[in-house]
Amino acid sequence: MEFDVTVLGIVIGFMVLANRLVAALITPIFDKYAWDKFWLMFVAWALAGVFVWLSGVNLFAAYMPNELVGKILTAVVAGGGANLLHDLTDPGEVLIIEDAPEGKG
């Protein structure tokens, strides 16, 4: 599956933008009221959906005959990518890999 590089760049930009907006504007509200952060994923998807809808970007134009389905899938990719970026950049959830104990031999 090959995507148009320009459209892919725009979608990646939406990923970063949605990630930063959710981290800066929405996450502090969730922290203040001690709400479950599971729902941030849906906020990012909705925000990415708004960006995709307003811009008219369709990453799947060459593969989906229905434009609406292509835009929905593009929003899912952009919103899911925002969550992936959040998981990779969240300093509170750093994966620590410890050295395995040396075997006796």
Number of C-alpha atoms within 10 A of each C-alpha: 5 9 13 12 10 10 14 18 13 17 24 17 14 23 27 20 19 29 28 17 14 21 17 11 10 15 15 12 13 14 11 8 8 9 12 9 12 8 10 18 19 15 17 28 24 17 23 29 23 14 20 24 16 9 10 12 19 24 27 22 17 13 12 14 10 10 16 14 14 19 21 19 18 23 28 19 20 32 31 20 23 29 23 15 16 20 13 12 12 11 9 7 10 10 8 6 6 6 6 6 6 6 5 4 3
